[in-house]
Amino acid sequence: LFFARRSKVAGCGMEALANRLETLQAQVEELSHKLTSELAQVKAGVTDIKDGLSAPGPARVEWRIENVSYLMKEQSMWSPFFDASGLTDLQLEFNPTGGNMEGYCSLYFWCTPGSTVRYHLFVGDHHRPVETDEFVNPVGQGHCNFCSLEAEHDRSTDSITVGVVIEEVISRPRRGDGITVTPLSVDSVVARSLEVQQNMSVTRVEWRIKNMAERISRTKHGCSLYSPPFTAGGGEDFCL
């Protein structure tokens, strides 16, 4: 009788767990269907990104520079002209020598006068924070002491990759050898928005810096390292 009662109780417990599991599975399926539907609506509302449209989306531009070891110091190099995010005749200016910091390089972004752009520059794995600049005159915007050239120099190929990520063209008025323009897909734009929502409750952010001893030895006193942009607390384009 004792074992029969225990068996009956166990059976009731298993049945309750099975019912609870079934309910949770139904809720998960309902939530998944809702999110899928919302994602489809967002995608449907995003304008297809094509060259020539008045308001294309973000783009990442990379310029691979070869034979870095033989570059002439204190002399700027200019990328071929390129088009991106609906803007034309854009250009990057790279100088192996920075301003007043020995061993540092410079990078500037030249944009069509009359444009206001939200963007960030990078050299190798070193990213600067997102900036918003109004290009009134034909003058490049950037940093003279961008980062240590040696730290970002890929010695295996004797090359370095520099570039710009155009986040948004707020107002607006040829691609050549070595330039790669990668339009950011609708999925990546949507994923960015979802990332902001998913990280709404994030209040703590950690940044792990690799090869710190080497970076310290190559970073001049008073200069900073910057983390890649991240989202947290409902905001985006944060940087450490």
Secondary structure in CASP SS format (residue, H / E / C, confidence):
PFRMAT SS
TARGET T0000
AUTHOR 0000-0000-0000
METHOD secondary structure of the structure
MODEL  1
L C 1.00
F H 1.00
F H 1.00
A H 1.00
R H 1.00
R H 1.00
S H 1.00
K H 1.00
V H 1.00
A H 1.00
G H 1.00
C H 1.00
G H 1.00
M H 1.00
E H 1.00
A H 1.00
L H 1.00
A H 1.00
N H 1.00
R H 1.00
L H 1.00
E H 1.00
T H 1.00
L H 1.00
Q H 1.00
A H 1.00
Q H 1.00
V H 1.00
E H 1.00
E H 1.00
L H 1.00
S H 1.00
H H 1.00
K H 1.00
L H 1.00
T H 1.00
S H 1.00
E H 1.00
L H 1.00
A H 1.00
Q H 1.00
V H 1.00
K H 1.00
A H 1.00
G H 1.00
V C 1.00
T C 1.00
D C 1.00
I C 1.00
K C 1.00
D C 1.00
G C 1.00
L C 1.00
S C 1.00
A C 1.00
P C 1.00
G C 1.00
P C 1.00
A E 1.00
R E 1.00
V E 1.00
E E 1.00
W E 1.00
R E 1.00
I E 1.00
E E 1.00
N C 1.00
V H 1.00
S H 1.00
Y H 1.00
L C 1.00
M C 1.00
K C 1.00
E C 1.00
Q C 1.00
S C 1.00
M E 1.00
W E 1.00
S C 1.00
P C 1.00
F C 1.00
F E 1.00
D E 1.00
A E 1.00
S C 1.00
G C 1.00
L E 1.00
T E 1.00
D E 1.00
L E 1.00
Q E 1.00
L E 1.00
E E 1.00
F E 1.00
N E 1.00
P C 1.00
T C 1.00
G C 1.00
G C 1.00
N C 1.00
M C 1.00
E C 1.00
G C 1.00
Y E 1.00
C E 1.00
S E 1.00
L E 1.00
Y E 1.00
F E 1.00
W E 1.00
C C 1.00
T C 1.00
P C 1.00
G C 1.00
S E 1.00
T E 1.00
V E 1.00
R E 1.00
Y E 1.00
H E 1.00
L E 1.00
F E 1.00
V E 1.00
G C 1.00
D C 1.00
H E 1.00
H E 1.00
R C 1.00
P C 1.00
V C 1.00
E E 1.00
T E 1.00
D E 1.00
E E 1.00
F E 1.00
V C 1.00
N C 1.00
P C 1.00
V C 1.00
G C 1.00
Q E 1.00
G E 1.00
H E 1.00
C E 1.00
N E 1.00
F E 1.00
C E 1.00
S E 1.00
L H 1.00
E H 1.00
A H 1.00
E H 1.00
H C 1.00
D E 1.00
R C 1.00
S C 1.00
T C 1.00
D C 1.00
S E 1.00
I E 1.00
T E 1.00
V E 1.00
G E 1.00
V E 1.00
V E 1.00
I E 1.00
E E 1.00
E E 1.00
V E 1.00
I E 1.00
S E 1.00
R C 1.00
P C 1.00
R C 1.00
R C 1.00
G C 1.00
D C 1.00
G C 1.00
I E 1.00
T E 1.00
V E 1.00
T E 1.00
P E 1.00
L C 1.00
S C 1.00
V H 1.00
D H 1.00
S H 1.00
V H 1.00
V H 1.00
A H 1.00
R H 1.00
S H 1.00
L H 1.00
E H 1.00
V H 1.00
Q H 1.00
Q H 1.00
N C 1.00
M C 1.00
S C 1.00
V C 1.00
T C 1.00
R C 1.00
V C 1.00
E C 1.00
W C 1.00
R C 1.00
I C 1.00
K C 1.00
N C 1.00
M H 1.00
A H 1.00
E H 1.00
R H 1.00
I H 1.00
S H 1.00
R H 1.00
T C 1.00
K C 1.00
H C 1.00
G C 1.00
C C 1.00
S C 1.00
L C 1.00
Y C 1.00
S C 1.00
P C 1.00
P C 1.00
F E 1.00
T E 1.00
A E 1.00
G C 1.00
G C 1.00
G E 1.00
E E 1.00
D E 1.00
F E 1.00
C C 1.00
L C 1.00
END
